[in-house]
Amino acid sequence: MKLPLPFRRDRPIIPSANAQDHAERLIAESLRMLGQVCSKVADAIEAQRLERQGYAHNSYLRRLDDEEDAKKPSGPGTGG
């Protein structure tokens, strides 16, 4: 019967593979979290920019050129 030696030179590869897998998973999750944080910051900056331009928070933008087209007379003889 072969007993395991406490100071063997040939260490198994499986624990290091598990450690590498854990580190890669941790890095990937951290990058995903960083992406979400960057997205939230970008949304906040864009919201502040729109508020400075006079748009209320969570309001829909409306097209002003449609209103101008509706005000213009159309039909025969208007030249348009």
Secondary structure by P-SEA (a helix, b strand, c coil): cbbbbcccccccaaaaaaaaaaaaaaaaaaaaaaaaaaaaaaaaaaaaaaaaacccccbbbbbaaaaaaaaccccccccc
